Amino acid sequence: KRAQSTGRSSFVPPVGANVRPLQAVEVANGTPRERR
């Protein structure tokens, strides 16, 4: 089950979807910190 690449593909979304949440988290963490 772990060796199957189907689970990996289902769990890991496309690059665009992965970059969106990553950037959003960095911006949210940097905005409040720099503003403070």
Contacts in CASP RR format, 6 or more apart in sequence:
PFRMAT RR
TARGET T0000
AUTHOR 0000-0000-0000
METHOD contacts of the structure
MODEL  1
KRAQSTGRSSFVPPVGANVRPLQAVEVANGTPRERR
12 18 0 8 1.000
END
